[in-house]
Amino acid sequence: MRAMAALLRQGRYADEVMAQVPAAGKRQAKVGRNDPCPCGSGLKYKYCCQRT
């Protein structure tokens, strides 16, 4: 937030500032048991990577 405020005080546009500041706090969605496995195997998560 401080980096963002400093750039805005310098007279930069908000679009330009948002492109430079890394996204903080963005999380990936939690994988459900019956969702397709994110590894790309084509199996459900509960039959693939959840069993490890």
Legacy VTK file of the C-alpha trace (Angstrom):
# vtk DataFile Version 3.0
C-alpha trace
ASCII
DATASET POLYDATA
POINTS 52 float
0.000 0.000 0.000
2.824 2.385 0.774
4.399 1.794 -2.618
1.063 2.458 -4.269
0.547 5.683 -2.321
4.042 6.908 -3.172
3.473 6.359 -6.887
0.114 8.132 -6.772
1.691 11.103 -5.002
4.189 11.364 -7.848
1.289 12.084 -10.169
0.993 8.705 -11.861
-2.354 7.398 -13.046
-4.100 4.633 -11.100
-4.007 2.225 -14.085
-0.250 2.616 -14.344
0.213 2.159 -10.591
-1.920 -0.982 -10.415
0.113 -2.581 -13.221
3.367 -2.019 -11.298
2.297 -3.099 -7.814
2.241 -6.892 -7.353
-1.085 -8.437 -6.454
-1.069 -9.242 -2.755
-3.493 -11.596 -1.096
-4.826 -13.283 -4.207
-5.376 -16.947 -3.501
-6.212 -19.796 -5.776
-9.603 -21.362 -5.380
-9.710 -24.419 -3.146
-10.064 -27.698 -5.031
-13.136 -29.679 -4.051
-13.144 -33.468 -3.773
-15.378 -33.897 -6.813
-13.662 -31.285 -8.988
-11.302 -32.296 -11.798
-7.747 -32.738 -10.547
-5.509 -29.697 -11.187
-2.641 -31.990 -12.294
-4.455 -32.536 -15.601
-4.943 -36.309 -15.350
-8.652 -36.088 -16.126
-9.607 -37.899 -12.909
-11.523 -36.443 -10.010
-9.323 -34.944 -7.311
-10.471 -37.532 -4.716
-9.229 -40.407 -6.920
-5.966 -38.742 -7.949
-3.867 -36.306 -5.915
-5.945 -36.293 -2.728
-4.896 -39.891 -2.072
-1.193 -39.026 -1.837
LINES 1 53
52 0 1 2 3 4 5 6 7 8 9 10 11 12 13 14 15 16 17 18 19 20 21 22 23 24 25 26 27 28 29 30 31 32 33 34 35 36 37 38 39 40 41 42 43 44 45 46 47 48 49 50 51
